[in-house]
C-alpha cells in the first residue's frame, strides 16, 4: 500500500505590505518562485509547502529588492501583525474601525493579552499602539481631504471620531494646521504608510 506524506503549508511573515498592490506584488514573487499561494493578506502569505533554505534566501532577496522584508523573529512578527491590522482597519476597511474595540481585536488576532502586545510594540517601535493608530488616522484624513468628496463631519464619522471638532483638534495637534487649512494647500504632503511612526 502506498502511503502519501502530507505536504505541510508554510506561513511567511512579510514586513511593509501596506496596500492591495503590495499583496499583488508579493503574490507575484511567490508564484514566480514556484509556490502556490493558498492565502495572502497584509503582512502574511501562506504557501503550499515549506521552502528550502536556499529558496527562502532567494525569496527574501527578491522581496527586499521590492521594499519588503521577510520576518523570522517572533517579536518582529507580532509588531508587524499589529501594524498591518491597524493599517487594514484604517485604510482598507469600510467603517470597520467604528465597530472594533482595538485592544480586544488585536488580542484575539494575535492570541496574547493586550498588555503584553502593547508593551512589546512600544519597546520595539518607540511609540504606543494608540499613537500609531492616531498617526495612521491622520494620514487617512489627509487622503480623504485631498479627494475633496467628504465633509469633515463625514470623515470624522468614517474614522470613528466622536465629532468633527475632535478630528479637527487632533489633526491640528499632529500637523499644525486645521483640516480646512490643509485642504487649501497646493502641495498636500502625505507620508508613506510604512514610514509612519519612524
C-alpha positions as CSV (number, residue, x, y, z in Angstrom):
1,X,0.0,0.0,0.0
2,X,1.3,3.4,-1.0
3,X,1.5,6.0,1.9
4,X,1.1,9.6,0.9
5,X,3.0,12.0,3.1
6,X,1.0,15.2,3.7
7,X,2.9,18.2,2.5
8,X,2.7,21.0,5.1
9,X,2.0,24.5,4.0
10,X,4.1,27.4,5.3
11,X,3.2,30.9,6.5
12,X,5.6,33.7,5.6
13,X,5.5,36.9,7.6
14,X,6.4,39.9,5.4
15,X,7.0,43.5,6.6
16,X,5.9,46.6,4.6
17,X,2.8,45.1,3.0
18,X,0.5,48.1,3.3
19,X,-1.9,48.0,0.4
20,X,-3.7,45.8,-2.1
21,X,-0.9,46.4,-4.7
22,X,1.7,45.1,-2.1
23,X,-0.4,41.9,-1.8
24,X,-0.3,41.5,-5.6
25,X,3.4,42.2,-5.8
26,X,4.2,39.6,-3.1
27,X,1.9,37.0,-4.6
28,X,3.6,37.5,-8.0
29,X,7.1,37.0,-6.4
30,X,6.0,33.8,-4.6
31,X,4.2,32.4,-7.8
32,X,7.3,33.2,-9.9
33,X,9.4,31.2,-7.4
34,X,7.2,28.2,-8.0
35,X,5.0,28.3,-4.9
36,X,1.2,28.1,-4.9
37,X,-0.2,31.0,-2.7
38,X,-3.0,29.5,-0.6
39,X,-3.9,32.6,1.4
40,X,-2.5,36.1,1.4
41,X,-3.2,39.2,3.4
42,X,-1.4,42.3,4.6
43,X,1.8,41.1,6.3
44,X,1.3,37.4,5.7
45,X,1.3,34.8,2.9
46,X,0.5,31.1,3.2
47,X,2.2,28.9,0.6
48,X,1.7,25.3,-0.4
49,X,4.9,23.9,1.1
50,X,7.9,24.8,3.3
51,X,10.7,26.4,1.3
52,X,14.2,25.1,1.5
53,X,16.9,27.4,3.0
54,X,18.1,28.4,-0.5
55,X,14.5,29.1,-1.7
56,X,13.9,31.2,1.5
57,X,17.1,33.2,0.9
58,X,16.1,33.8,-2.7
59,X,12.5,34.9,-1.8
60,X,14.0,37.2,0.9
61,X,16.4,38.8,-1.6
62,X,13.7,39.4,-4.2
63,X,11.2,40.7,-1.6
64,X,13.9,43.0,-0.3
65,X,14.6,44.4,-3.8
66,X,10.9,45.4,-3.9
67,X,10.9,47.1,-0.5
68,X,9.6,44.2,1.6
69,X,11.3,42.3,4.4
70,X,10.8,38.6,5.3
71,X,10.5,38.3,9.1
72,X,11.8,35.5,11.2
73,X,11.9,37.0,14.7
74,X,8.7,36.3,16.6
75,X,8.6,39.7,18.3
76,X,9.0,41.4,14.9
77,X,6.2,39.3,13.6
78,X,3.9,40.4,16.3
79,X,4.8,44.0,15.9
80,X,4.2,43.7,12.1
81,X,0.9,41.9,12.7
82,X,-0.3,44.9,14.8
83,X,0.8,47.4,12.2
84,X,-0.7,45.5,9.3
85,X,-4.1,45.1,11.1
86,X,-4.2,48.8,12.1
87,X,-3.4,49.8,8.5
88,X,-6.1,47.4,7.2
89,X,-8.7,48.8,9.6
90,X,-7.9,52.5,9.0
91,X,-7.1,52.5,5.3
92,X,-8.7,49.5,3.7
93,X,-12.0,48.8,5.6
94,X,-15.3,50.4,5.1
95,X,-16.3,51.8,8.5
96,X,-14.9,48.6,10.3
97,X,-12.9,50.8,12.6
98,X,-16.2,52.1,14.2
99,X,-17.2,48.6,15.3
100,X,-13.9,47.4,16.7
101,X,-12.5,47.5,20.2
102,X,-8.9,47.6,19.1
103,X,-7.3,46.1,22.2
104,X,-9.8,43.1,22.2
105,X,-9.4,42.8,18.4
106,X,-5.6,42.7,18.5
107,X,-5.6,40.3,21.5
108,X,-7.9,37.8,19.7
109,X,-5.9,38.2,16.4
110,X,-2.5,37.5,17.9
111,X,-3.6,35.2,20.7
112,X,-1.9,37.1,23.6
113,X,-3.1,39.5,26.2
114,X,-3.2,43.1,25.1
115,X,-0.9,44.5,27.8
116,X,2.0,42.2,26.6
117,X,1.3,43.1,22.9
118,X,1.2,46.8,23.9
119,X,4.5,46.6,25.9
120,X,6.3,44.7,23.1
121,X,5.0,47.2,20.4
122,X,6.1,50.2,22.5
123,X,9.6,48.8,23.3
124,X,10.1,47.9,19.6
125,X,8.7,50.9,17.9
126,X,9.2,53.7,20.5
127,X,5.5,54.7,20.4
128,X,2.3,53.2,21.7
129,X,-0.3,51.3,19.6
130,X,-2.7,54.1,20.3
131,X,-0.2,56.7,18.9
132,X,0.5,54.6,15.9
133,X,-3.3,54.4,15.3
134,X,-3.7,58.1,15.6
135,X,-0.9,58.7,13.1
136,X,-2.5,56.3,10.6
137,X,-5.8,58.0,11.0
138,X,-4.2,61.4,10.4
139,X,-2.8,60.1,7.1
140,X,-6.2,58.8,6.1
141,X,-7.8,62.2,6.9
142,X,-5.2,63.8,4.6
143,X,-6.0,61.4,1.9
144,X,-9.8,61.9,2.2
145,X,-9.3,65.7,2.4
146,X,-7.2,65.6,-0.8
147,X,-10.1,63.9,-2.7
148,X,-12.5,66.7,-1.6
149,X,-15.5,64.3,-1.7
150,X,-16.4,64.2,2.0
151,X,-17.1,66.9,4.6
152,X,-15.1,67.0,7.9
153,X,-18.2,65.5,9.7
154,X,-18.4,62.6,7.2
155,X,-14.6,61.9,7.5
156,X,-15.0,62.1,11.3
157,X,-17.8,59.5,11.2
158,X,-15.9,57.2,8.8
159,X,-12.9,57.1,11.0
160,X,-14.7,56.7,14.4
161,X,-14.1,60.2,15.8
162,X,-16.8,61.4,18.2
163,X,-17.2,64.7,16.3
164,X,-15.7,66.8,13.5
165,X,-14.3,69.1,16.3
166,X,-12.5,66.1,17.8
167,X,-11.0,65.2,14.4
168,X,-10.1,68.9,13.8
169,X,-8.3,69.3,17.2
170,X,-6.3,66.0,16.8
171,X,-5.4,66.9,13.2
172,X,-4.2,70.4,14.2
173,X,-2.2,68.9,17.1
174,X,-0.4,66.5,14.7
175,X,0.1,68.6,11.6
176,X,0.0,72.2,13.0
177,X,-3.0,73.1,10.8
178,X,-6.7,72.6,10.6
179,X,-8.3,70.2,8.1
180,X,-9.6,73.3,6.2
181,X,-6.1,74.8,6.0
182,X,-4.6,71.5,4.8
183,X,-7.3,71.3,2.1
184,X,-6.3,74.7,0.7
185,X,-2.6,73.7,0.4
186,X,-1.3,73.2,-3.2
187,X,1.3,70.7,-2.1
188,X,-0.6,68.3,0.2
189,X,2.3,66.4,1.9
190,X,1.4,62.8,2.8
191,X,3.6,60.1,4.4
192,X,4.1,56.6,3.1
193,X,2.1,54.2,5.3
194,X,5.1,52.1,6.1
195,X,7.1,55.1,7.3
196,X,4.5,56.4,9.8
197,X,5.9,56.4,13.3
198,X,9.5,56.0,12.2
